[in-house]
């Protein structure tokens, strides 16, 4: 074994490959065939989309575990601990098991170079295959067609929503992005779109491929009541469902997509109404309008594109707030910063700006310029890092104030670590 400690493996992986993002399946697929030449025995669900992937994956996991299935769940990125990416039956995989998986991958790859993300994907698949789980839920990291999880032929696919993000890799419009996401579909297999305003490219790709596509508001929908909601479809109905514990109106959309897929696959995945109710009430995702009580109320949200920020501000509108709103924010330079921030501007009393690191990082000074373009009177303050900003802000906040931490997984994860 090359290393015995998880952090040593991760540090090495981060420098092994020339590109941190290198879309394509040839390298990772060839290594997987050496690791596991046979088809996985598990039922595989693959989830793609611009926003809502993490929430939908968590709902699948909670519902299926409640229904009595053994479940492996792969997500990315992590917020605090790397192990968050790899879960078996709701529990994070331990360091020793991950080190063993990495060693097996290292032995199998020969002289093939793999990225950090590709190592992570193969590690989850390797561990899940060893456990011979009933169901595997795979969250796409970036796009779909060329993402490493797509080396596995899915038994059922879900696309949550489509918006502009990662344009440098996926294309500059929703049609191009939709085509990349639809790459997870398989011929004669169930495929679902749970978002609004489906791109034509998704429909065309499904038809060309022969995937059995069902679309929100055409083939299934939800009806919301004061204290419950109903799922309605040709596949069957589920009435008086509890509101998802995950906050936000968009979670009904995500939940409807999850339930539609499970009902369509009920011959393989028999899930009761009680399991659905339990799953909706227990699914948890860190960093999605996560409310924490410290000296004042702290909200952690990983919103980093326009669609996600609109969902965040919708939640803010419904969230009781008497005092000032302090926003600790850092963003990556390849994001649509202007459109992402413009809907947040009316809520903010003071901006606390921090840099993001890495080749895609953006300085706090550059972020300040973007904010002042939107609001010349915005009150801003620059810090060297998240830790400094949080400890500074919390000193002069009142109990009635709220601190919102947002703009990037990197920023949200660091703040969660502070509050742990």
N, C-alpha and C positions, 0 to 999 in steps of 0.2 A: 504494500500500500504506500502510495507516494506521500500522503500526510495522514496523521491520526486525529487532527483537530479540524472541526468544521471551518473555522475562520481562515485557516491556512489554505484549505481547498478553495474557498471563495476568493481569497486574495489572488491565488494563482490563476483561477479561471478568468478573472477580470482582466488579466494581461495576456492570456494565451492567444486570443483571436485579434486580428488587426482591426476589426470593426465591432463596436458594441452592438449595433443593429445590422444584421446581415441576413436579409430575407432570402429564403430558398430552402428546398427540401432535400436536395441530393445528398449533402454531407450527413445531415442528422438521420436521414432515412437509412443510409448504408450502415451507420453504427447501430441503429435500432435492430436491423435485420440480424446482425451478429449477436446482439444481446438476447433477442427473442424472435427466433425465426418463424414461430407459429402465430396464428391469429389470436388476439386476446379473447378469452372466454367470457369476459365481462360485457354487459350492455353498456355502450358508450354514448354519452350525450355531450355534444360540443356546443359551446355558447360563444357567439361573436356579437359585435355591436360597438358603437362609439361610447355610449353610456348605458349603464344598467347591467353590464355583464356580471360584475361582482355580486350585486344584489340577487340577480336571478340564479346564479350559481349557488349562493347561500340558501335560497329557498329550495332548490332541488335537493341539496344536501340534507336540510332539516326535514323536509317532507319524506324523503326516501328512507332516512334513518328511522323516522317515526313509524313508517310502514313495515319496518323489520328487515330492510335490506342492509347488506354490508356495502359501504360506499367509500370510494376514494375520490378526493377532490383536489384538483390542481388549479391554483390561481396565481396571478401576478399583477403588479409587483407586491412585495411585502411592505409593511409600514414600519414595524419595529424589529421583528425577528425574522430571519430568513426562513425558519421552519414554518411560518404562516402559509407559505406557498403549497405545502404538502400536508394533506390531512387524510387520515384514515378513520372512518367512523366518528368524525367530528373532533378528533384529537390530532395535534400537530405531530409529525414524525420526529423522532428524537435524533440528536446529532450523530450518534453511532450508526444508525441505520442509513443516514444520508451519506456518511463517509464511506460505508460499504458500497452503496450504490455508485458513488463517484469513482471508487476504485475499479468497479466492474466496467464502468463506462470508459475509464482511462485505458484499461487493458484491451477493450474491444475496438477502440478508435484507431489504434496504430498511429500513423502519421497524419490522420485527419484532424484538422483544427476545428474546434467547436467554440461557439460563443458562450458567454455566461448563461444566457437564457436557454440555449440548446442543452447545456449540461443540466439545468434545472428541469426542463421538460423530460429528458431521458431518465433522470433520477426518479421522478414521480411515476412514469410509466413502468420502470423496472420494479419499483417497490410495489405498485399496484398489481402487477402481473404475478409477483411472488405470493401475494396474499390471496390471489384468485377471488377477487371481490365480485359481488353481484353486479354492481354499477360503478362506472367511472364517469365523473363529470369533469370536463376539460374546458377551462376558460382560455380563449384565444388571447395572446398577448398583444399582437399588432396585426390588424387586417384580418386575414383568414386564409386566403388561398396559399400564401407562401409562409405562413406562420408554422413554427415547429410542431405544434399540436396536430397539424393537418396531415402528418404522416400516418395517423390512425384513421381508418375508415369509420366514420361515426354511424351509429344506428339511428340517431335522431338529432336534428340540428335546430338551434334557436338563434335568430338574430334579434337583438333587443331594440336598437334604435340606430339611426344613421344621421350623423352630422359631420361638419368639417373638423377634422383633427388629423394629425400626422400626414399632412398633405405632401410633404417631401417624399414620402414612401408610398402613399395610397392613391394620390391623385388630387386634383384641385376642386372637384365638385362631388356632389352626393352620388351621382350616377357612377363615377369611377370608383368611389369608395364602396358603394353598394356591390359592385361587381367583385371587388376584393373580398368583402365579407361573405358573399354567396359562394365563395370557393370551398366552404366547409360542407356544402350540400353533397349528397350522394344519390346516384340513380336509384329510383324505386324506394327511397327512404323518406320518412316524414321530415318535413322542413317547415319552420314557422317563422313568421315575421311579427314581432309584438309591438313595434314602434308605430309612429304615425307617418303618413305620407310616404308610402313605400317607393323607393326608386324603381323605375322601370327595368333597370339592369338586373335587379334581383329576380323579377318575374320572368324575364327573358332567359336568364341563365337556368332557372329551375325548369322551365319548359324545354329548353334545349337538352338539358341533362336527363330529364325524366324524373326529377324529384317531386314528391307529393307536397306541394306548397300550400299552406294555409295562412291567411293574412288577417291581422287584427281589424276589427270593424267590418270585415266582410264575412269571415268564416267563424269568428268568435268575438265576443265583446263582454263588457262588464257593466252592471248597473249599480251605482252607488246609492246607498240609503244613509240615514242619519247615523246609525250605529252598526251597520253591516253592509255587505255588498253581495251581489249575485254574479256568477259566471254563467254565460249563456252561449251555447254553440250547438251545431248539429251533432257533435260528439256526445252531448249530454250536458246537463246543467248541474250546478252546485249552488245551493241557496244559503242565505244567512251566514256567509263567511265572515270571520272577524277581520277587522282592518289589519293589514300587515304591521308588525312591530317596527319595521323600517320606515322612517319618516318620509313623507312627501307624496303628493298626488301621483307622481310618476310610478310609485311602487304598485299601484293597482294595475297599471299597464304591464309592468314586469311580471306581477303575479299571474295575470291572465294568460300571458304567454307560457309561463311554466305549467300552469294547470292544463292548458290546451295540449301541450306536448305529452304530458303524463296520461291524459285521458285517451289520446290517440294511440299510445303505446301500452294500453292497459292489459293486453294479452301477455306481455312480457313483464310489465311493471304494475301489478295490481296495487292500487293506492286507494285507501278508503277516504271518505269525507273527513273522518276524525283525524287521520294522518295529515291531510291538507290543512285543517284548522290548526293542529299542533305546530306544523312546520311554519305557517305564517306568523305564529305568535312567538316563535323561538329563533328564527333566522337572524343572525347577527353579522354585520360587516363593519369593521372598524373604519372610521374616517368618512362615513356618509352621514352628514348632519348629526354627528355624535356629540351629545350634550354631556358635559362634565361640570360638576360643581367644585370650584376651588375657592379662592377669596371671592370671586364673582363667577358668573356663568361663562363657561368656555365652550365654544362650538368648534369642532374639528370637521372640516369638509374638504375632500381632495379635488373639488371642482377646478378644472384646468382648461375647459373650453366653453364656448358660448352656451351650448345646450345644458351642460351641467351647472353653469352659473345661474341660468334662468331657474332651474329647479331649486338651487340654493336660495335665491332671493324670494321665490315663492314660499319656501319654508320660513324664511325670515319674516315675511309679511304676516304669517299666521302665528309666529312665535311671540309670546308676550314679552315686551321689552320697554321698560320705562326710562332706563338710563342711556348712556352713550354707547356707541358701537365702535370699538377699536378693532382694526383689521391688521393682523400680522400676515404678510403675503410675500411670496416669492414665486416667480414663474420661469419657465424655460423659454428661451428666445425663439424657438420654432413654433410657438403657439400664436393664435390670433388674439393678441393681447387687447387691442382696442375693443373689439366686439365682445370679448369675454368680460372685460371690466365695466363696460358702459352701463349695464343693468345693475351693478353693485354700487355705483357712485352715489345715488340718492340716499342710501342707507348709512353711509360711513361718516363718522365724526372725525376720526383721525386714522391715517394710514401709517403703518409701521413696516418699513420695507427692508427685506433681507435678500442677499444674493443666493442664487442656486449654483451648484458646482458642476463640473464636468464639461464636456465639449458642447453640450447644449445649454449650458448655464447662462443666466442673465444677471448682470450686476444690478444692485439696488439703485444706483444712479440712473441707469437706463430705464428701469421700471418707473422711477419718479417722473422722468420726462414723458413717458406714455400716459401716466395718470394726469399730469398737468395739461396735457393736450385735451383731455376730456373735461377737466374742471380746473381752471386756472387758480381757483381759490382753495383748492384741496390742501388740507393740513397734512404734511408728510414728515416723517423722520426716518433716517437711515441708520441701520445697524450692521454690524459685521456678520452676525449669525442669528439663528432662531433663538438659541438659548439666551443670548444677551437681550434680545428684543422682548422675550416673554417676561424675564425677571424684571426688566425695566418697566414694562407696561403695567404689570400687576401691582407694582408699588404704589401707583397713584390712581388705580381704578377704585370706584365705589362699589358697594355691594350690589347696587342696582345696574351697574354697567355690564356689558357683554364683550368678551374678546372672541373674535372670529379668526381662526387660523385656516388659511386656504391658499389655492393657487397651484399646488403641486403635491404629489405623493411625498416628495422629499421633505417638504416643509411640514406637512401634517404628521408624518412619521416621527420626525425629530421632536415635535411638541408632545406627541403621545408618550414618547419615551421620558420626557421631562415630568409628565404628570402621572406616570406609572407608579 
